[in-house]
């Protein structure tokens, strides 16, 4: 039996909060976790319930950020199930207190060398490791269809390991078996369908939203 994991990037956040206008000088941990969905982001998240494939889901998991949980809540209600949180799918640990401490080319450096990290933060390889551990656990549970709501950097890093992937510092391109998966940047929300074989090997990747 094939198994399907839907990796969903959270919907669009609401950023027009006066206290956070100078977000680069606000505590990143506070700003990142407390960011809520915009009105349009809420509408788009709810609209995910119209996607036929996202029905009859076995389990729904989310990172601990409000915007990820808010994206998952509509799908959870539509599938009559509870959202499960897991630390292994939380946002990457940047290693800084304020965003303005990061090097300007931090993201490009991270993809050029996936062992690169800033101070006591995580490298992309370390972040990949916890995500892969989590996915393997799900696959071994023999679930047929699972949703995981995550963040853009985790999604992109996952795809960079399994796709023909290019990132020039601004634009991202990803192909799987000559099929375009990402063109310039991932959508939010974006739904990426990863199909695994009985042996837990990826056999296909599709974009369904």
C-alpha positions in Angstrom: 0.0 0.0 0.0 1.3 3.4 -0.9 1.3 6.1 1.8 0.8 9.8 1.2 2.1 12.7 3.2 0.8 16.2 2.4 3.3 18.8 3.4 1.4 22.1 3.8 3.1 25.5 4.1 1.1 27.6 6.5 -1.2 30.3 5.1 -0.4 34.0 4.9 0.3 35.8 8.2 -0.9 39.2 9.4 2.0 41.5 9.9 0.4 45.0 10.4 1.0 45.2 14.1 2.5 48.4 15.3 4.5 46.8 18.1 6.2 44.6 15.5 6.7 47.2 12.7 10.4 47.1 13.5 10.3 43.3 13.5 14.1 42.9 13.0 14.6 44.4 16.5 11.8 42.5 18.2 12.5 39.2 19.9 12.4 36.7 17.0 11.0 33.9 19.2 8.1 36.1 20.3 7.4 37.5 16.9 7.7 34.2 15.0 5.5 32.1 17.3 2.8 34.8 17.9 2.3 35.7 14.2 -1.4 35.1 13.4 -3.0 34.6 10.0 -4.3 37.6 8.0 -8.0 37.8 7.0 -7.0 36.7 3.5 -4.8 34.0 5.0 -7.8 32.7 7.1 -9.9 32.5 3.9 -7.3 30.6 2.0 -6.7 28.2 4.9 -10.5 27.5 5.1 -10.6 27.0 1.3 -8.2 24.1 1.6 -11.2 22.1 2.9 -12.6 22.2 -0.7 -9.7 20.1 -2.0 -11.1 16.6 -2.3 -7.7 14.9 -1.6 -7.6 16.6 1.8 -10.6 14.6 3.0 -10.6 11.3 4.9 -7.2 12.1 6.4 -5.8 9.8 9.1 -3.8 12.4 11.1 -3.0 16.1 11.1 0.2 17.5 12.6 1.3 21.1 13.0 4.3 23.0 14.3 3.6 25.0 17.5 3.3 28.4 15.8 -0.1 30.1 15.8 -0.1 30.6 12.0 0.5 26.9 11.4 -2.1 25.8 13.9 -4.6 28.3 12.4 -4.0 26.8 9.0 -4.5 23.3 10.2 -7.7 24.0 12.3 -10.0 24.0 9.3 -8.7 20.8 7.9 -8.9 19.2 11.4 -12.6 20.2 11.8 -13.4 19.1 8.3 -11.8 15.7 9.0 -13.3 15.5 12.5 -9.9 15.0 14.1 -7.5 16.8 16.5 -4.4 18.7 15.6 -1.3 17.0 17.0 1.7 19.2 17.8 5.3 17.9 17.5 8.5 19.8 18.3 10.3 18.0 15.4 8.3 20.1 12.9 8.8 23.5 14.6 10.5 26.4 12.8 14.2 26.3 12.3 16.2 27.7 15.2 18.1 30.7 13.8 20.5 31.1 16.7 19.8 34.8 17.1 17.6 36.9 19.5 16.9 39.6 16.8 16.7 39.1 13.0 19.0 42.0 12.4 21.8 39.9 13.9 21.7 37.4 11.0 24.1 37.8 8.1 22.4 39.3 5.0 23.1 36.2 3.0 22.1 33.8 5.8 19.5 31.8 3.7 21.8 31.5 0.7 24.7 30.4 2.9 22.4 27.8 4.5 21.5 26.2 1.2 25.0 26.5 -0.3 26.3 24.6 2.8 23.6 22.7 4.7 26.0 22.3 7.7 26.2 26.1 8.1 24.6 27.6 11.2 24.7 30.9 13.1 25.9 30.8 16.7 23.9 28.2 18.6 21.2 27.9 15.9 20.5 24.9 13.7 21.9 24.0 10.3 19.5 22.9 7.6 20.9 19.4 8.0 20.0 19.4 11.7 16.5 20.6 10.9 16.2 18.0 8.1 17.2 15.3 10.6 14.4 16.0 13.0 11.9 16.3 10.1 13.0 13.0 8.6 12.9 11.3 12.0 9.3 12.5 12.3 8.3 11.4 8.8 9.8 8.0 9.2 7.9 7.5 12.4 4.6 8.3 10.5 5.5 6.0 7.6 6.1 3.1 10.0 2.7 3.6 11.5 1.2 2.6 8.2 -1.1 5.6 7.9 -2.6 6.0 4.4 -3.0 9.8 4.4 -1.3 12.3 6.7 -1.2 16.1 6.8 1.8 18.0 8.2 1.6 21.8 8.4 5.1 23.3 8.5 7.1 26.4 7.6 8.6 27.5 4.3 12.2 26.9 5.2 11.5 23.4 6.3 9.5 22.6 3.2 12.2 24.0 0.9 15.0 22.2 2.7 13.1 18.9 2.4 12.5 19.5 -1.3 16.2 20.4 -1.9 17.1 16.9 -0.8 14.7 15.1 -3.1 14.3 17.4 -6.1 16.4 19.0 -8.8 16.7 22.2 -6.8 18.1 25.7 -7.3 18.2 28.8 -5.1 20.0 31.9 -6.1 19.4 33.9 -2.9 16.0 35.2 -3.9 14.3 32.8 -6.3 13.7 29.1 -5.8 13.1 26.4 -8.5 12.4 22.8 -7.8 11.6 20.0 -10.2 10.8 16.3 -9.6 11.2 14.0 -12.6 11.1 17.1 -14.8 7.9 18.2 -13.2 7.9 21.8 -11.9 7.2 21.8 -8.2 8.2 25.4 -7.2 8.6 28.3 -9.5 10.3 31.4 -7.8 8.8 30.8 -4.3 6.4 28.4 -2.5 2.8 29.4 -2.1 1.2 30.1 1.3 -0.7 28.0 1.8 0.8 25.5 -0.6 0.1 21.8 -0.6 2.8 19.3 -1.6 1.8 15.7 -2.0 4.6 13.2 -1.3 3.8 9.6 -2.3 5.8 6.8 -0.7 6.0 3.2 -1.6 5.5 0.3 0.8 9.3 0.4 1.4 9.0 4.1 2.5 10.7 5.4 -0.6 9.4 8.5 -2.4 7.8 7.6 -5.7 6.2 10.9 -6.7 5.8 14.5 -5.7 2.9 16.7 -6.8 1.6 20.2 -6.1 -2.1 20.2 -5.5 -2.6 23.8 -4.4 
